[in-house]
Amino acid sequence: MAALGWTAPSLARSGADTHPQPAPGFDSRGITIRSGLSVYTGHLGDTLDLGTFLGVDAETQVLPLLGLQLGYEGSVNGVKDAHQARLWRHNLAAMATVGPTLGGQWKPFLGAGIGASYLDGTPPANQRQLDTTFVAEVPLSAGLDYRYHGVTAGARATYRLLIGGDLAPGDAGDGDLVTVGLSLGARF
């Protein structure tokens, strides 16, 4: 009983000294997973079907309006009128984003960056003259994120200029890539 009486004041004091931690804001580092639809434009769009993508980004806020994202994105698009023919894309990219935080919970943004992609056609796609190659990418993005405590959710559209590479002979390899998707992330 004496020991309990001796520790009770210290327990009460330690409980009064603790303050709840504020929820991580947009200025915190975070990880975001994105997924959605991908479509090629130009002659590539005439050759390839609508596809899907999955990406993961590490994010940090460098300045109040300026963020930086480093990430990986993979996508797959089927070849029109060719059973089992697919074009796989593996991309590493860095993107700077600019946008204000509104009301502490909303963050509209514009982004631009640079990246490199490895485009890999399956053997049936190679028979349709879609070869394996590396290309540079310039992603241009617009989106909106919403933060609830340390969790973020958002939507984003990205237009990717594809530069270089020799995916298909002649003009058949001309085109860029558009992705539209949703994201879910955590800030810590």
Salt bridges, closest charged atoms under 4 A:
ASP57 OD2 - ARG34 NE 2.76
GLU59 OE1 - ARG187 NH2 3.71
GLU73 OE1 - ARG34 NH1 2.91
GLU73 OE2 - ARG89 NH2 3.08
GLU73 OE1 - ARG160 NH2 3.13
GLU137 OE2 - ARG89 NE 2.86
GLU137 OE1 - ARG160 NH1 3.08
